[in-house]
Amino acid sequence: MPDSTHFWKLLTDENISFDVVKLLRKLSGFSVETCPKGLKNGELYRKIIDDKRILLTHDKDFLESGRYPASKTSGIIFITIHPPTDKDVATAVKNMLGMVTPDFMIGKLAILTKSEFNIQSSPI
């Protein structure tokens, strides 16, 4: 197993294509779980905290630091790629995660576009 600083534990929101999940699962050092369909945002937020997983989502609600503070999580990655083709999303996620470590993402919100990302520390 890869060293913990380079092993990604991800949870994909239901709005992430299963084809993206399959592409990410093929990569070494990734553990990718999918969110159960119909899970409410509050339940999903508690799940990423309890499971210590980084959330991948297209849902703008997770940008609301008052409701879903990244500071309490292993990290949140908000994907803003339009149109969100499976290849573009998977490539952008893979590229971003190749440049940072899971430990670096703890408590942070990342906004990911097709060609760049911005990582913000969440206020406590």
N, C-alpha and C positions, 0 to 999 in steps of 0.2 A: 504494500500500500504506500502511496506517496506520503511524504512528510506532511503533517497537518497544516503547515503554512501554505501548502500548495495543493490542497485537496478541497475542491469546491463542493459545498453542499447547497444545492439550489432547490427551490420550490417554484414551479411555474404556475402562475394564475391561469384560470380557465380560458383567458383571452389569448394565451400563447398557443400557437398551432402545435398539434402533436407531432407534425413533421419537424418542427424546430426542436422539440424535445428529443426525438429520435436522433437528429444530427448531433445534439449536445451529448447524448448518452454514448455516442461512439468515441468521444474524446477521452483520453487517459486523464485521470485525476478529477473526474466529474461524477458526482452522485446527483442525479436529477429526478425529483419526484414531481408529480402533477397534483394540482389542487383538485379535490373532489368537486364535481359540478354542483352548482347551486350554493356553495359555501358563501355566506355573507362576508363582507369585507372585514368586519370586526372579528369574526371567527378565524378568517385567514390571517389577520394580523397576529392574533394570539397563537396560532399554529406556528408561524415563522419564529416567534419568540420561544415557544416551548421546544420546538424541534431544532432550534439554532441553525436555521437555513436562511439563505439569502433569497429574497423574493424577486422574481422576474415578472414584470407586468406592463401592460399598456394602459392600465386604469389610472386616470389623473387623480382620483381620490387619494391615492397614496402619496401625492405631492403635498397634502395637507398635514403639515408637521404638528398642528394642534390635535388632530384626530389620530394620526398614525405616525408618531415620532420615530424616525429611523434610529435615534439614539438608544432605543430600547431593544434594537434588533441586531442581527448579524449583518444587516445591510438590505437596502432596497434598490433595485435597478429598474428605473422607469424607462421604457423603450418608446421613443418617439420617432419612428421611421414610417414614412408615408410614400407609397403604399407599403405595408409591412410584409414584403415577400419573405417566404421561409428562408431562402438563401441569404438575403440581406440581413435579416434579424440574427440568424445563427452566426454569420460571419462577424457582425458587429459585436455580438456578445463574446465570441471566442477571442477576437482581437483585444477587446477591453480587458478580459480576464487574464490574458497573457501579459498584461502590462502592470497589473496590481496583484496583491496577494489577498487571500480570504481574511487574514488578520487585519489588513489595512482597511477593508470594507466595513469592519465592525462599527456600528453606530452611524453609518453614513448613507446618504442618498446619492445615487448616481443617475444622471440624466444622459441617456445614450441615444445618439443619432447614428445615421449610417456611417459617418466619417469621423466622429469624435465623441468624447464623453466629458462630462463635468461632474466631479465628485464634490459633494458639499457635506461638511460636518453638520449634524443636526444639533440645534440648541437643546440643552438639557432641561 
